[in-house]
Amino acid sequence: MLTRFIPNLFTLGNLFLGMLAILLAINGKYSSAAIMVIVAMLLDGLDGRVARALNAQSEFGKELDSLSDMVSFGAAPALIIFMVSFQDSMPIFAWIATAGFPICGAIRLARFNVRPGIPGYFTGLPIPAAGGVLATLSLFHKDIGPISMMIATLLLSYLMVSSLKYPNFKKVGLPRKAIWIAPWVVLLAVALAVLFPDQLSKLIFIPLVLYALYGMRHSVRTAASRNRAKKRKDRKSSRSSDN
């Protein structure tokens, strides 16, 4: 019984860090809030792997994971970006951008739970990646204006509910013998977060953005390939009709 609950401890840790990020943002500690979202991403990546390694998957764990993600990667990043960039902007646009992000995140999670996905891929940008990008993007608020931040927030919201394909790395397994290492990895991540909050968050921002852009690039390349194939087919058809 205890073994089956171990993965849920990682999920609850994810939820706890999401709430902590919200409290830190309210108190003006935006760098620390962003790093809490990043560490929550680590826990979110571990809970499923631990569950599969222990053969402890359950519908309860799946639903708990979605609810935790909604807080840690939906509400928390939206609040962080609002606090650092949108407070002095036009209220109606600030509210739409801020509220739209967790709303699209909720739709993304609900769709993931009820629709079978494509093996090896996610449909739409996963909410942990979107939340991680938004939380770390907030650290650049002195260099990026509120309008650009709003556009980025709306773009991330769209990517979550889009039909773009993103690689699914969650299926990469965790050996059962390596489970005991997971808590130490989390502790190390927390220690690095406390010692180097700004540097670590900005460093993680780069691969997260590249991942978010991957779906757009992949979609453009796929559309271009289809257009080329269609043109070749049309040319062949016209040649055959001329003959």
N, C-alpha and C positions, 0 to 999 in steps of 0.2 A: 504493500500500500504506500509506504514511504517512498519507494523507488519511483512509483508512478507520479508522485507529486513533485519530484525534483525539477523537472522541466518548468513547472509552473512557478517555481521560485525565481527562475531567470526572468520569466514573463512579468512577475510582480515587481522584480527589481527594475525592469524596464519602465513600468508604470510609476514606480516611486521616483525614478530619475526625471520622468516627464513632469511630475508634480513639482519636483525640486526646481526644475528649469523655469516653471511658471513663477514660483515664489522668488527665485533669484532675479528674474526679469522685472518683476514688480518692484523689487528693491534696487533696481538700477545696476545690477551686476550682470551685464549682458554677455561678457566673455565667458563667465562661469556658466551662465544659462545655456549658451551655445554648446559648451563642452559636455554638459549633462545630456544634451540631445545626442551627441556623438557617442558617448558611452552607452546610452540607451540603445543605439543602433547595434553596438557590439552584443549586448544582452539579447536583443531581438534576433540576431543571427545565430546565437548559441542555443536558444530554447528549443527550436525545432530539431537541430542536430542532436542535442542531448536526448530529446524524446525518441528520435529514431534509433539512436544507439542503445537506449534502454528498452526499446519496444514499448514505449509508454504514450503513444499518440492517443488523443481522445478528442471528442467534439467539444468537451468542456475547455480543454487547452486551446483549441482553435478559436473559440469564441472569446476567451479571455485575452488571447493574443491580439485579436482585432480591436477589442475595447482599449487595451493598453496602447496599441499603436495610434489610435485616434487621439489619445491624450498627448503622448510623447512626440508624435511626428505630425499631428494635425493642429491641435490647440496651442501647444507650447511654441513651435516655431512661428505661428501666426501672431501670437502675442509678442514675441521677441521683436519681430520685424515692425510691428505696429509701434511698440515703445520707442524704438531707436530711429525710425524713419517717417512714420505716418502721422504722428501726433500734431504736427504743425501744418499738415496738408489739408486740402479740401475734405471736410468730414465725410461727405457721401461717397467719394471715390476711395477714401481710406477704409471706410467700413466695408464697402463691397469687396475690395481686394483682400482685406483681413478675414472677413467671414467666408468669402468664396473658397479660400484655400482649404480649411477643414471640411467644408461641405463637399468639395470635390474629392477630398481624401476619404470621407465616409462613403461616397458613391463607389470609389475605387475598391475599398475594402469589402463592401457588400457584393460587388460584382465578382471579386476574387473568390468569395465564399460560396457563391451559388452557381458560377459558370465554370465548366471544365476548361482548363487552360491548354495551351499548346506545349507539348513536351519540350523542356529545356528553355522555355521563354515565359516571360510575363506579358500580359496584354495591358499596356499603359505603364507609366512610370510608377514603380512601387512607392508607397507613401513614406517608408523610412528614408529612401534616397531623396525624395522631394523635400521632406522635412529637414534632412541633413544639409541639403543645398541652401535652403532658406535660412536655417539657423546660422550657418557659417557665413552666408552672404551678408547677414546683418553686421558682421564685424567690419565690413568695408563701408559703413554708412557715412563716414567722413569723406570718402572719395567718390561715392556714387550718390546722386541726387534721389529724392523721393519718387520722382516720376519714373526713373529707370528702375527703382526698387519695385514700384507697383507693377510695371510691365513684366519684370522677372517673376513676381508673385503670381500674376495672372497666367503667364506662360507655364509655370510649374503646375498650376491648377489644371490647365488644359491638358498637359502631358499625362497627368494621372488618369483622366477619364478618356483619353484618346485610345485608339486601337493600335498604336505603335508597339512594336515588339522590342522587349528588352531581355537580355540574357538572364537566366535564373541560376544564381550561384548557390541557392539554398540547398540544392540537392547534393552538394558536395558533403560527403559524410564525415562523421567524427567517430573514430574507433572507440569502442567501449572502454578500452584500457586508458584512453587519453582524457576521459571525462574529468578525472581528478585535477587535470591541468587547467580546466576552464575557470574555476574561481580565482586561480592565481593570475590568469590572463586579465580577468576583470580588475583585480586589485592593481596590477601593473598599469592598466589603462587609466584607472582613477588617479594613481600616483603621478603619472605623466600629465594628466589633465590639471592637477593641482599645481604642479611645478611649472608647466609651460602652457597655460590656457590659450593665450593668443596665438602662439606659434603653432601649436598642435592643431587648433581649429582651422587656421588658414592653410596649413599643409594638407589637411584632409579635404578641404574645399575643392582642390584641383581635380582629384580622381572622381569626386562626386559629380562635378559639372561635366566632365568628360563622359561619364556614364549617362547622365541626363541627355546630353547631346547625341549620344550614340543612336538612340531610337529615331531621332529626326534625320540623321545622316543615312541610316539604314533605309528609312522610308523613302528618302529622295533617290537613293541609288536603285531601290526596287522599282520605283515609278519610272525612272529613266530607262531601266532595262526592259520594262514592259512596253514603253513607247517605242524603243528601238525594235523590239520583236514585232510589234504591230506594224511598224513601217515596212519591215522586211517582208512580212506576210502580205501587206497591201501591194508592194512592188511585184511580188511573185504572182499575185492574183491578176494584176494589170497586164503582166507579160503573157500569162496564159490566155487571157481574153483576147489580146492582140493576135496571138497565134491562131 
